[in-house]
Structures are given as C-alpha cells and as structure tokens.
Amino acid sequence: MLIIQCISVQQTLLKEIEESRTWIDREKEETTYKRDLQKRIELINWVLENMKNPDIQPCPLIESKMNEIIDKINQTDSILKADKLHSELRILDWILYQVCINEK
C-alpha cells in the first residue's frame, strides 16, 4: 500500500512539473507567475530527488525547509524578498500536503 501511495504521489508531482512547464512556455515575459512556476519545478524536483533516498523522510525534510523559510521571512525587512519567500512557502505547503496527506 505504501509503495502504491508513493508512486501516486510521484505521479502527481511529475504531472505538476509537466503542467508548470507548459505554462512557462506560454508565458513570454518574465513575471512573478513565471518565477513561481520555475520555483515550483525546482522544489518538486528537490523533493522527488530526496524521495529516492530511503534514509530520508520527506515530510520532516519539507517541514524543516519550511521552517527555514519562515525564519528568513521573519529576518527580512524587504517586502520584495519576503514576497518571494512567501511564494516559496506556499509551494512547499502544497508539496507537503501532496506528499504527507496519508502520514497523519
């Protein structure tokens, strides 16, 4: 059952990468939306890569990364930098939900 769930999660994440790439290709200008899509692909690939290692538990790893971002947000005085970090946090929150929904 766990292997089936893992494959399903990976398929969901890979499909999200594919859809994000499609939208990046349609976006001609450098926009916040395009930047967020690129970050989404980067973070999903990071999670998928870590999921290959059986010694790494993805949920605590993602939560740790989210906590690091929250710390950075709390330390920044730049609205622009904080906005990018908030976007990254939202993406990780979505990934965490996809990967860890069945663990709790």
Secondary structure, 3 states (H helix, E strand, C coil): CHHHHHHHHHHHHHHHHHHHHHHHHHCCCCCHHHHHHHHHHHHHHHHHHHHCCCCCCHHHHHHHHHHHHHHHHHHCCCHHHHHHHHHHHHHHHHHHHHHHCCCC
